[in-house]
Amino acid sequence: MSDRTAQLKAFERLLTIMDELRVQCPWDKKQTMESLRHLTIEEVYELGDAILDNDLDEVKKELGDVLLHIVFYSKIGSETKDFDIADVCHSICDKLVDRHPHIYGDVEVKDEEEVKRNWEQLKLKEGKKSVLEGVPKSLPSMVKANRIQDKVAGVGFDWEKPEQVFEKVEEELAELKEEIAAGDTDRIESEFGDVLFSMVNYARFLKVNPENALERTNKKFIKRFQYLEEKSAALQKHLKDMTLSEMDVFWEEAKKL
């Protein structure tokens, strides 16, 4: 691990390389904020994968990729004289100081939940008309649902007990069942969305991140299915030629593994 001087030197090295690439590299010279946007999103997802895999060496590399993008956007901003990396750093520093009056002021808090409530109230004082303004429109739906519920809970719009939330889940499931029986596709989709939204809310009460939980299940399913494919290939059989009973034997083996 390096000290603060070494850390600042490393960051300065990155800024210098970015300056050089922007002038000398044909690809880097052509990039705009718009052209980098989808690449940035991809890098953040790759970081998320590394975190879920608990691959710390990969986390380090992916953090570097994300940091490069932050520096790249700041470089473009400096060229248009709108902002530079110093402005970016000061902006987040000022926000952190302003939103932590229990650290940099005389406000007292008793726990993490009170910190979150104060955070949302401070954002409204900054001029935001709605606590939901900070939820990006392009977030994946499950992540967005989680963030929406987090934010409204921060201003007191929330259930009191997990049991109440589970009752809501059961209520939504009953309504979905009714619409399935009625056969109205549009209503089924609407009620299915309500079930998912209530499940995401219940996950919050269980202190479970629903996105992480679902991704764990995705990874588990992929691993088991690929085991099934390997076993069928060893028998020189195609999955489509196997019965469900035959496949289930290998599926159960995969679960034990």
MILUM-999149 format. One line per field, with one value per residue: y, z, x of N, C-alpha, C in turn; residue in three letters. Coordinates in nm, 2 decimals. Example, Ala and Ser with C-alpha at 12.3 -4.5 7.8 and 13.67 -1.06 7.14 Angstrom:
2
n.yy: c(-0.57	-0.22)
n.zz: c(0.78	0.71)
n.xx: c(1.32	1.28)
ca.yy: c(-0.45	-0.11)
ca.zz: c(0.78	0.71)
ca.xx: c(1.23	1.37)
c.yy: c(-0.33	0.00)
c.zz: c(0.78	0.79)
c.xx: c(1.32	1.29)
residuo: c(ALA	SER)
! end
This chain:
257
n.yy: c(-0.12	0.23	0.56	0.89	1.08	0.92	0.82	1.05	1.11	0.90	0.95	1.19	1.10	0.95	1.16	1.30	1.10	1.09	1.34	1.32	1.11	1.22	1.41	1.27	1.01	0.86	0.74	0.82	1.10	1.14	1.09	1.16	1.29	1.17	0.95	0.80	0.73	0.48	0.30	0.35	0.27	0.00	-0.06	-0.01	-0.21	-0.43	-0.39	-0.44	-0.71	-0.82	-0.75	-0.90	-1.15	-1.16	-1.11	-0.96	-0.87	-0.83	-0.64	-0.42	-0.37	-0.31	-0.09	0.09	0.12	0.25	0.48	0.59	0.67	0.87	1.06	1.10	1.22	1.45	1.57	1.62	1.81	2.01	2.10	2.23	2.43	2.41	2.25	2.10	1.83	1.91	2.07	1.87	1.71	1.90	1.95	1.71	1.69	1.92	1.86	1.63	1.73	1.92	1.75	1.59	1.70	1.60	1.53	1.74	1.95	2.06	1.88	1.60	1.25	0.93	0.68	0.48	0.50	0.74	0.91	0.86	0.97	1.24	1.30	1.29	1.50	1.71	1.72	1.81	2.07	2.17	2.25	2.06	1.94	1.70	1.40	1.19	1.28	1.22	0.97	0.79	0.78	0.58	0.36	0.00	-0.17	-0.32	-0.23	0.04	0.03	-0.04	0.18	0.38	0.31	0.32	0.59	0.72	0.61	0.74	0.98	0.91	0.77	0.48	0.13	0.00	-0.25	-0.57	-0.77	-0.65	-0.57	-0.82	-0.91	-0.74	-0.83	-1.08	-0.99	-0.87	-1.09	-1.24	-1.07	-1.08	-1.34	-1.34	-1.18	-1.34	-1.55	-1.41	-1.35	-1.12	-0.97	-0.73	-0.64	-0.84	-0.81	-0.56	-0.63	-0.82	-0.66	-0.52	-0.72	-0.78	-0.53	-0.51	-0.73	-0.65	-0.44	-0.58	-0.72	-0.52	-0.47	-0.71	-0.67	-0.74	-0.71	-0.69	-0.70	-0.81	-1.05	-1.17	-1.19	-1.36	-1.59	-1.62	-1.67	-1.91	-2.07	-2.07	-2.20	-2.46	-2.54	-2.54	-2.75	-2.96	-2.95	-3.03	-3.29	-3.41	-3.39	-3.55	-3.79	-3.80	-3.70	-3.49	-3.22	-3.17	-3.42	-3.56	-3.68	-3.50	-3.63	-3.76	-3.54	-3.42	-3.58	-3.51	-3.24	-3.25	-3.35	-3.14	-2.95	-3.06	-3.03)
n.zz: c(0.00	-0.07	0.04	0.10	-0.06	-0.27	-0.38	-0.48	-0.67	-0.84	-0.94	-1.07	-1.27	-1.42	-1.51	-1.67	-1.87	-1.99	-2.10	-2.29	-2.46	-2.56	-2.73	-2.90	-2.98	-3.23	-3.19	-2.92	-2.96	-3.11	-2.94	-2.77	-2.51	-2.56	-2.72	-2.54	-2.35	-2.35	-2.33	-2.08	-1.91	-1.96	-1.85	-1.58	-1.53	-1.56	-1.35	-1.14	-1.18	-1.11	-0.84	-0.74	-0.79	-0.61	-0.68	-0.62	-0.75	-1.00	-0.95	-0.88	-1.13	-1.28	-1.15	-1.22	-1.49	-1.47	-1.34	-1.54	-1.72	-1.59	-1.57	-1.84	-1.93	-1.78	-1.89	-2.15	-2.07	-1.98	-2.22	-2.34	-2.17	-1.96	-1.72	-1.52	-1.39	-1.13	-1.07	-1.07	-0.85	-0.64	-0.65	-0.56	-0.31	-0.18	-0.18	-0.02	0.23	0.28	0.30	0.52	0.79	1.04	1.08	0.98	1.10	1.35	1.39	1.53	1.51	1.54	1.42	1.12	0.96	1.02	0.92	0.64	0.61	0.67	0.46	0.23	0.30	0.30	0.03	-0.08	0.02	-0.13	-0.36	-0.51	-0.65	-0.61	-0.42	-0.58	-0.80	-0.83	-0.93	-1.18	-1.51	-1.69	-1.55	-1.49	-1.45	-1.21	-1.03	-1.04	-0.91	-0.65	-0.58	-0.59	-0.38	-0.16	-0.15	-0.11	0.13	0.28	0.34	0.51	0.39	0.42	0.51	0.84	0.95	0.85	0.82	0.73	0.47	0.35	0.36	0.17	-0.06	-0.08	-0.12	-0.37	-0.53	-0.52	-0.67	-0.91	-0.98	-1.01	-1.24	-1.43	-1.45	-1.56	-1.81	-1.93	-2.10	-2.08	-1.82	-1.68	-1.71	-1.58	-1.32	-1.27	-1.26	-1.03	-0.84	-0.86	-0.78	-0.52	-0.41	-0.44	-0.26	-0.02	-0.01	0.07	0.33	0.44	0.44	0.20	-0.11	-0.40	-0.66	-0.65	-0.53	-0.73	-0.94	-0.82	-0.83	-1.11	-1.18	-1.05	-1.18	-1.44	-1.40	-1.32	-1.54	-1.74	-1.64	-1.68	-1.96	-2.02	-1.92	-2.08	-2.33	-2.28	-2.29	-2.55	-2.64	-2.74	-2.58	-2.65	-2.72	-2.50	-2.22	-1.98	-1.73	-1.75	-1.78	-1.53	-1.35	-1.38	-1.32	-1.05	-0.96	-1.01	-0.84	-0.59	-0.61)
n.xx: c(0.08	0.04	0.16	0.01	0.14	0.25	0.02	-0.10	0.09	0.06	-0.19	-0.15	0.02	-0.16	-0.33	-0.14	-0.09	-0.34	-0.36	-0.16	-0.25	-0.49	-0.39	-0.22	-0.31	-0.51	-0.76	-0.84	-0.84	-1.07	-1.29	-1.60	-1.82	-2.06	-1.99	-1.84	-2.02	-2.17	-1.97	-1.87	-2.09	-2.07	-1.82	-1.88	-2.06	-1.89	-1.72	-1.91	-1.96	-1.71	-1.70	-1.91	-1.81	-1.61	-1.35	-1.08	-0.85	-0.94	-1.13	-0.97	-0.85	-1.08	-1.18	-0.98	-1.04	-1.28	-1.21	-1.04	-1.23	-1.36	-1.16	-1.13	-1.37	-1.35	-1.13	-1.23	-1.42	-1.26	-1.15	-1.36	-1.38	-1.57	-1.55	-1.30	-1.08	-1.03	-1.25	-1.44	-1.36	-1.37	-1.64	-1.77	-1.65	-1.75	-2.02	-2.02	-1.93	-2.14	-2.36	-2.31	-2.36	-2.35	-2.09	-1.93	-2.06	-2.29	-2.49	-2.66	-2.68	-2.84	-2.82	-2.76	-2.99	-3.11	-2.91	-2.95	-3.21	-3.17	-3.00	-3.17	-3.35	-3.17	-3.11	-3.35	-3.35	-3.15	-3.27	-3.40	-3.70	-3.83	-3.78	-3.73	-3.60	-3.33	-3.31	-3.18	-3.31	-3.24	-3.17	-3.16	-3.47	-3.51	-3.31	-3.38	-3.63	-3.55	-3.40	-3.59	-3.76	-3.59	-3.54	-3.79	-3.84	-3.66	-3.77	-3.97	-4.19	-4.30	-4.33	-4.39	-4.32	-4.17	-4.35	-4.58	-4.51	-4.47	-4.74	-4.84	-4.71	-4.83	-5.09	-5.06	-4.99	-5.22	-5.39	-5.26	-5.31	-5.59	-5.61	-5.47	-5.65	-5.86	-5.75	-5.66	-5.41	-5.27	-5.34	-5.24	-4.97	-4.94	-5.01	-4.82	-4.59	-4.64	-4.62	-4.34	-4.24	-4.33	-4.19	-3.93	-3.93	-3.98	-3.74	-3.57	-3.65	-3.56	-3.30	-3.16	-3.01	-3.18	-3.10	-2.84	-2.91	-3.07	-2.88	-2.69	-2.85	-2.87	-2.61	-2.57	-2.76	-2.65	-2.41	-2.49	-2.64	-2.45	-2.29	-2.47	-2.48	-2.21	-2.21	-2.40	-2.27	-2.05	-2.17	-2.23	-2.47	-2.74	-2.89	-3.16	-3.24	-3.26	-3.46	-3.66	-3.63	-3.39	-3.22	-3.27	-3.13	-2.86	-2.88	-2.95	-2.71	-2.54	-2.64	-2.56	-2.29)
ca.yy: c(0.00	0.35	0.67	0.99	1.14	0.82	0.82	1.18	1.10	0.80	1.02	1.29	1.02	0.92	1.28	1.32	1.01	1.13	1.46	1.28	1.03	1.31	1.48	1.19	0.89	0.89	0.70	0.91	1.23	1.14	1.06	1.27	1.24	1.08	0.82	0.72	0.69	0.33	0.23	0.38	0.19	-0.14	-0.07	-0.02	-0.35	-0.52	-0.38	-0.51	-0.86	-0.85	-0.74	-1.02	-1.27	-1.14	-1.12	-0.83	-0.83	-0.78	-0.52	-0.32	-0.34	-0.24	0.05	0.17	0.15	0.35	0.61	0.65	0.73	1.00	1.15	1.13	1.32	1.58	1.63	1.68	1.93	2.12	2.15	2.32	2.52	2.39	2.21	2.01	1.73	1.98	2.11	1.75	1.67	2.00	1.94	1.60	1.72	2.02	1.78	1.54	1.81	1.97	1.64	1.53	1.80	1.53	1.52	1.87	2.05	2.03	1.79	1.47	1.14	0.81	0.56	0.49	0.54	0.89	0.97	0.86	1.06	1.37	1.31	1.32	1.63	1.81	1.73	1.89	2.20	2.22	2.29	1.95	1.95	1.57	1.31	1.10	1.34	1.17	0.83	0.79	0.72	0.47	0.25	-0.12	-0.16	-0.37	-0.13	0.16	0.01	-0.04	0.32	0.46	0.27	0.37	0.74	0.76	0.57	0.84	1.09	0.86	0.70	0.34	0.04	-0.01	-0.39	-0.66	-0.85	-0.57	-0.58	-0.95	-0.91	-0.67	-0.93	-1.18	-0.93	-0.85	-1.22	-1.27	-0.98	-1.13	-1.47	-1.30	-1.13	-1.45	-1.62	-1.33	-1.36	-0.99	-0.97	-0.60	-0.63	-0.94	-0.74	-0.46	-0.69	-0.88	-0.55	-0.49	-0.83	-0.76	-0.41	-0.54	-0.82	-0.56	-0.37	-0.68	-0.75	-0.41	-0.50	-0.82	-0.63	-0.81	-0.63	-0.78	-0.71	-0.90	-1.18	-1.23	-1.22	-1.48	-1.70	-1.63	-1.74	-2.05	-2.15	-2.09	-2.31	-2.59	-2.57	-2.58	-2.89	-3.05	-2.96	-3.10	-3.43	-3.46	-3.40	-3.67	-3.91	-3.78	-3.68	-3.35	-3.19	-3.18	-3.56	-3.62	-3.66	-3.42	-3.71	-3.78	-3.41	-3.39	-3.65	-3.43	-3.12	-3.28	-3.37	-3.01	-2.88	-3.11	-2.98)
ca.zz: c(0.00	-0.08	0.12	0.02	-0.17	-0.38	-0.44	-0.56	-0.78	-0.94	-1.01	-1.16	-1.39	-1.51	-1.58	-1.78	-1.98	-2.05	-2.18	-2.41	-2.55	-2.62	-2.84	-2.99	-3.02	-3.32	-3.13	-2.81	-3.01	-3.17	-2.85	-2.71	-2.40	-2.61	-2.77	-2.42	-2.25	-2.35	-2.28	-1.93	-1.86	-1.97	-1.75	-1.45	-1.51	-1.54	-1.21	-1.07	-1.19	-1.04	-0.70	-0.71	-0.80	-0.51	-0.75	-0.58	-0.85	-1.11	-0.90	-0.89	-1.27	-1.33	-1.09	-1.30	-1.61	-1.44	-1.31	-1.66	-1.79	-1.51	-1.61	-1.98	-1.93	-1.72	-1.99	-2.25	-2.01	-1.97	-2.35	-2.37	-2.06	-1.88	-1.60	-1.53	-1.29	-1.00	-1.04	-1.04	-0.72	-0.54	-0.65	-0.47	-0.17	-0.13	-0.15	0.10	0.35	0.30	0.34	0.64	0.90	1.17	1.08	0.96	1.16	1.49	1.39	1.59	1.45	1.63	1.34	0.97	0.90	1.04	0.82	0.51	0.61	0.66	0.33	0.14	0.33	0.25	-0.12	-0.11	0.05	-0.24	-0.47	-0.59	-0.62	-0.57	-0.38	-0.69	-0.92	-0.84	-0.98	-1.33	-1.60	-1.77	-1.47	-1.51	-1.38	-1.07	-0.96	-1.02	-0.81	-0.53	-0.55	-0.56	-0.25	-0.07	-0.15	-0.04	0.27	0.35	0.39	0.60	0.32	0.43	0.60	0.97	0.98	0.74	0.80	0.65	0.34	0.30	0.33	0.04	-0.16	-0.09	-0.19	-0.52	-0.59	-0.54	-0.77	-1.03	-1.00	-1.07	-1.38	-1.51	-1.47	-1.65	-1.94	-1.99	-2.10	-2.03	-1.68	-1.62	-1.71	-1.48	-1.18	-1.25	-1.22	-0.89	-0.76	-0.86	-0.71	-0.38	-0.37	-0.42	-0.13	0.09	0.00	0.14	0.47	0.48	0.42	0.09	-0.23	-0.49	-0.79	-0.61	-0.51	-0.86	-1.01	-0.77	-0.89	-1.25	-1.19	-1.00	-1.28	-1.55	-1.36	-1.32	-1.67	-1.81	-1.59	-1.76	-2.10	-2.02	-1.90	-2.20	-2.43	-2.25	-2.33	-2.69	-2.66	-2.75	-2.47	-2.71	-2.74	-2.36	-2.15	-1.86	-1.62	-1.77	-1.75	-1.39	-1.28	-1.38	-1.25	-0.91	-0.93	-1.01	-0.71	-0.48	-0.63)
ca.xx: c(0.00	0.12	0.12	-0.07	0.23	0.26	-0.12	-0.12	0.18	0.00	-0.30	-0.09	0.07	-0.28	-0.37	-0.04	-0.11	-0.46	-0.33	-0.08	-0.34	-0.58	-0.32	-0.14	-0.38	-0.62	-0.89	-0.87	-0.87	-1.21	-1.40	-1.68	-1.89	-2.16	-1.93	-1.79	-2.12	-2.21	-1.85	-1.87	-2.19	-2.02	-1.72	-1.94	-2.12	-1.78	-1.68	-2.01	-1.93	-1.59	-1.74	-2.00	-1.72	-1.51	-1.22	-1.03	-0.75	-1.02	-1.19	-0.87	-0.84	-1.20	-1.18	-0.89	-1.11	-1.39	-1.13	-1.00	-1.34	-1.39	-1.06	-1.15	-1.48	-1.30	-1.04	-1.31	-1.48	-1.16	-1.13	-1.47	-1.38	-1.68	-1.50	-1.19	-1.08	-1.03	-1.39	-1.51	-1.32	-1.43	-1.79	-1.81	-1.60	-1.84	-2.14	-2.00	-1.93	-2.27	-2.46	-2.27	-2.35	-2.32	-1.95	-1.87	-2.14	-2.33	-2.61	-2.64	-2.76	-2.83	-2.79	-2.75	-3.12	-3.12	-2.82	-3.02	-3.32	-3.12	-2.95	-3.28	-3.40	-3.08	-3.12	-3.46	-3.31	-3.06	-3.35	-3.47	-3.85	-3.87	-3.67	-3.71	-3.52	-3.20	-3.31	-3.16	-3.42	-3.19	-3.13	-3.24	-3.59	-3.50	-3.23	-3.46	-3.73	-3.49	-3.36	-3.71	-3.81	-3.49	-3.55	-3.91	-3.83	-3.58	-3.86	-4.08	-4.30	-4.25	-4.39	-4.33	-4.27	-4.15	-4.47	-4.68	-4.46	-4.50	-4.88	-4.86	-4.66	-4.94	-5.21	-5.03	-4.99	-5.37	-5.45	-5.21	-5.38	-5.72	-5.59	-5.44	-5.78	-5.94	-5.69	-5.63	-5.26	-5.22	-5.36	-5.15	-4.83	-4.94	-5.01	-4.69	-4.50	-4.67	-4.56	-4.20	-4.21	-4.35	-4.09	-3.81	-3.95	-3.96	-3.60	-3.51	-3.67	-3.48	-3.16	-3.11	-3.01	-3.25	-3.02	-2.74	-2.97	-3.10	-2.76	-2.64	-2.92	-2.83	-2.48	-2.59	-2.83	-2.56	-2.31	-2.56	-2.68	-2.33	-2.26	-2.56	-2.43	-2.09	-2.24	-2.46	-2.17	-1.97	-2.25	-2.25	-2.61	-2.78	-2.99	-3.29	-3.27	-3.27	-3.58	-3.64	-3.59	-3.25	-3.15	-3.28	-3.03	-2.74	-2.92	-2.94	-2.57	-2.49	-2.68	-2.48	-2.16)
c.yy: c(0.12	0.46	0.78	1.05	1.05	0.81	0.94	1.17	1.01	0.87	1.12	1.22	0.99	1.04	1.32	1.23	1.05	1.25	1.42	1.20	1.12	1.39	1.39	1.06	0.92	0.85	0.79	1.05	1.24	1.13	1.18	1.21	1.14	0.94	0.73	0.67	0.54	0.25	0.24	0.28	0.04	-0.16	-0.09	-0.16	-0.45	-0.51	-0.45	-0.66	-0.90	-0.85	-0.86	-1.15	-1.27	-1.15	-0.98	-0.78	-0.77	-0.65	-0.40	-0.27	-0.26	-0.10	0.14	0.21	0.26	0.48	0.67	0.72	0.87	1.10	1.19	1.24	1.45	1.65	1.69	1.81	2.04	2.18	2.25	2.43	2.52	2.35	2.12	1.91	1.79	2.02	1.98	1.71	1.77	1.98	1.83	1.63	1.82	1.95	1.70	1.62	1.87	1.87	1.56	1.63	1.73	1.50	1.65	1.98	2.01	1.95	1.66	1.37	1.02	0.69	0.59	0.54	0.68	0.96	0.98	0.95	1.20	1.40	1.36	1.46	1.74	1.83	1.82	2.04	2.26	2.27	2.19	1.95	1.81	1.49	1.21	1.15	1.28	1.02	0.83	0.72	0.59	0.35	0.12	-0.12	-0.21	-0.27	0.00	0.15	0.02	0.10	0.40	0.43	0.32	0.52	0.78	0.72	0.67	0.96	1.04	0.79	0.56	0.26	0.04	-0.14	-0.47	-0.74	-0.78	-0.57	-0.71	-0.97	-0.84	-0.76	-1.03	-1.12	-0.91	-0.98	-1.26	-1.19	-1.03	-1.26	-1.44	-1.26	-1.24	-1.53	-1.54	-1.33	-1.23	-0.96	-0.84	-0.59	-0.73	-0.88	-0.64	-0.52	-0.76	-0.78	-0.52	-0.59	-0.81	-0.64	-0.43	-0.64	-0.74	-0.49	-0.46	-0.71	-0.64	-0.43	-0.62	-0.79	-0.70	-0.72	-0.72	-0.80	-0.82	-1.04	-1.25	-1.27	-1.34	-1.61	-1.73	-1.71	-1.88	-2.13	-2.17	-2.20	-2.45	-2.63	-2.61	-2.71	-2.99	-3.06	-3.04	-3.25	-3.49	-3.48	-3.52	-3.80	-3.90	-3.77	-3.53	-3.33	-3.21	-3.33	-3.63	-3.59	-3.56	-3.50	-3.74	-3.65	-3.38	-3.46	-3.57	-3.30	-3.14	-3.29	-3.23	-2.93	-2.93	-3.05	-2.83)
c.zz: c(0.00	0.01	0.03	-0.09	-0.29	-0.45	-0.53	-0.69	-0.89	-1.01	-1.11	-1.29	-1.48	-1.58	-1.70	-1.90	-2.06	-2.15	-2.31	-2.51	-2.62	-2.74	-2.94	-3.05	-3.11	-3.26	-3.01	-2.85	-3.06	-3.06	-2.80	-2.59	-2.44	-2.65	-2.65	-2.34	-2.24	-2.30	-2.13	-1.86	-1.85	-1.87	-1.61	-1.42	-1.49	-1.40	-1.11	-1.07	-1.11	-0.89	-0.66	-0.71	-0.68	-0.56	-0.73	-0.68	-0.97	-1.07	-0.91	-1.04	-1.32	-1.27	-1.17	-1.43	-1.59	-1.41	-1.44	-1.73	-1.72	-1.56	-1.76	-2.00	-1.88	-1.82	-2.10	-2.20	-2.00	-2.11	-2.39	-2.26	-1.97	-1.73	-1.62	-1.41	-1.15	-0.97	-1.00	-0.89	-0.61	-0.53	-0.55	-0.33	-0.11	-0.09	-0.03	0.23	0.38	0.35	0.46	0.76	1.03	1.18	1.08	1.02	1.30	1.50	1.45	1.53	1.54	1.55	1.19	0.91	0.91	0.94	0.68	0.50	0.60	0.52	0.23	0.17	0.28	0.10	-0.16	-0.09	-0.06	-0.36	-0.55	-0.55	-0.57	-0.52	-0.49	-0.81	-0.94	-0.89	-1.13	-1.41	-1.66	-1.68	-1.50	-1.41	-1.23	-0.98	-0.93	-0.91	-0.67	-0.48	-0.52	-0.42	-0.14	-0.04	-0.08	0.10	0.35	0.39	0.46	0.53	0.32	0.52	0.74	1.00	0.86	0.71	0.71	0.50	0.27	0.27	0.20	-0.07	-0.19	-0.16	-0.34	-0.59	-0.62	-0.65	-0.91	-1.07	-1.06	-1.21	-1.48	-1.54	-1.57	-1.79	-2.01	-1.98	-2.05	-1.88	-1.61	-1.61	-1.60	-1.34	-1.16	-1.21	-1.08	-0.80	-0.75	-0.77	-0.56	-0.33	-0.35	-0.29	-0.01	0.10	0.08	0.29	0.53	0.47	0.31	-0.03	-0.34	-0.62	-0.76	-0.60	-0.64	-0.94	-0.96	-0.82	-1.03	-1.26	-1.15	-1.11	-1.40	-1.52	-1.37	-1.46	-1.76	-1.77	-1.67	-1.90	-2.11	-2.01	-2.02	-2.32	-2.41	-2.29	-2.48	-2.72	-2.66	-2.64	-2.53	-2.73	-2.60	-2.30	-2.03	-1.74	-1.63	-1.74	-1.60	-1.31	-1.27	-1.31	-1.10	-0.87	-0.92	-0.89	-0.59	-0.49	-0.58)
c.xx: c(0.09	0.07	0.05	0.01	0.24	0.13	-0.14	-0.03	0.13	-0.11	-0.25	-0.03	-0.05	-0.33	-0.27	-0.06	-0.23	-0.44	-0.25	-0.17	-0.44	-0.52	-0.27	-0.22	-0.50	-0.76	-0.93	-0.90	-1.02	-1.32	-1.47	-1.75	-1.99	-2.10	-1.88	-1.90	-2.15	-2.09	-1.84	-1.96	-2.14	-1.91	-1.77	-2.00	-2.01	-1.73	-1.78	-1.99	-1.81	-1.62	-1.82	-1.91	-1.62	-1.37	-1.15	-0.92	-0.82	-1.09	-1.10	-0.86	-0.96	-1.22	-1.09	-0.96	-1.21	-1.32	-1.09	-1.11	-1.37	-1.29	-1.08	-1.26	-1.43	-1.21	-1.12	-1.38	-1.39	-1.13	-1.24	-1.48	-1.50	-1.64	-1.38	-1.19	-1.09	-1.17	-1.47	-1.48	-1.38	-1.58	-1.83	-1.76	-1.70	-1.97	-2.13	-2.00	-2.07	-2.37	-2.42	-2.25	-2.33	-2.17	-1.88	-1.96	-2.18	-2.45	-2.57	-2.73	-2.74	-2.79	-2.79	-2.88	-3.15	-3.03	-2.89	-3.13	-3.28	-3.06	-3.05	-3.34	-3.30	-3.08	-3.24	-3.43	-3.22	-3.14	-3.42	-3.62	-3.90	-3.76	-3.64	-3.63	-3.39	-3.19	-3.29	-3.27	-3.37	-3.15	-3.21	-3.35	-3.58	-3.42	-3.30	-3.56	-3.67	-3.45	-3.48	-3.76	-3.72	-3.51	-3.68	-3.91	-3.75	-3.65	-3.98	-4.19	-4.26	-4.34	-4.32	-4.26	-4.26	-4.28	-4.58	-4.64	-4.49	-4.65	-4.91	-4.82	-4.77	-5.06	-5.18	-5.03	-5.14	-5.43	-5.39	-5.28	-5.52	-5.71	-5.55	-5.56	-5.86	-5.88	-5.66	-5.47	-5.20	-5.23	-5.27	-5.01	-4.83	-4.93	-4.87	-4.58	-4.52	-4.61	-4.41	-4.16	-4.22	-4.24	-3.95	-3.82	-3.93	-3.82	-3.53	-3.53	-3.59	-3.33	-3.09	-3.12	-3.07	-3.17	-2.91	-2.79	-3.01	-2.98	-2.69	-2.71	-2.89	-2.71	-2.49	-2.66	-2.73	-2.46	-2.37	-2.60	-2.56	-2.27	-2.34	-2.52	-2.30	-2.12	-2.31	-2.37	-2.08	-2.04	-2.28	-2.40	-2.64	-2.89	-3.14	-3.34	-3.29	-3.41	-3.56	-3.59	-3.44	-3.17	-3.16	-3.18	-2.90	-2.76	-2.90	-2.79	-2.50	-2.52	-2.60	-2.34	-2.15)
residuo: c(MET	SER	ASP	ARG	THR	ALA	GLN	LEU	LYS	ALA	PHE	GLU	ARG	LEU	LEU	THR	ILE	MET	ASP	GLU	LEU	ARG	VAL	GLN	CYS	PRO	TRP	ASP	LYS	LYS	GLN	THR	MET	GLU	SER	LEU	ARG	HIS	LEU	THR	ILE	GLU	GLU	VAL	TYR	GLU	LEU	GLY	ASP	ALA	ILE	LEU	ASP	ASN	ASP	LEU	ASP	GLU	VAL	LYS	LYS	GLU	LEU	GLY	ASP	VAL	LEU	LEU	HIS	ILE	VAL	PHE	TYR	SER	LYS	ILE	GLY	SER	GLU	THR	LYS	ASP	PHE	ASP	ILE	ALA	ASP	VAL	CYS	HIS	SER	ILE	CYS	ASP	LYS	LEU	VAL	ASP	ARG	HIS	PRO	HIS	ILE	TYR	GLY	ASP	VAL	GLU	VAL	LYS	ASP	GLU	GLU	GLU	VAL	LYS	ARG	ASN	TRP	GLU	GLN	LEU	LYS	LEU	LYS	GLU	GLY	LYS	LYS	SER	VAL	LEU	GLU	GLY	VAL	PRO	LYS	SER	LEU	PRO	SER	MET	VAL	LYS	ALA	ASN	ARG	ILE	GLN	ASP	LYS	VAL	ALA	GLY	VAL	GLY	PHE	ASP	TRP	GLU	LYS	PRO	GLU	GLN	VAL	PHE	GLU	LYS	VAL	GLU	GLU	GLU	LEU	ALA	GLU	LEU	LYS	GLU	GLU	ILE	ALA	ALA	GLY	ASP	THR	ASP	ARG	ILE	GLU	SER	GLU	PHE	GLY	ASP	VAL	LEU	PHE	SER	MET	VAL	ASN	TYR	ALA	ARG	PHE	LEU	LYS	VAL	ASN	PRO	GLU	ASN	ALA	LEU	GLU	ARG	THR	ASN	LYS	LYS	PHE	ILE	LYS	ARG	PHE	GLN	TYR	LEU	GLU	GLU	LYS	SER	ALA	ALA	LEU	GLN	LYS	HIS	LEU	LYS	ASP	MET	THR	LEU	SER	GLU	MET	ASP	VAL	PHE	TRP	GLU	GLU	ALA	LYS	LYS	LEU)
! end
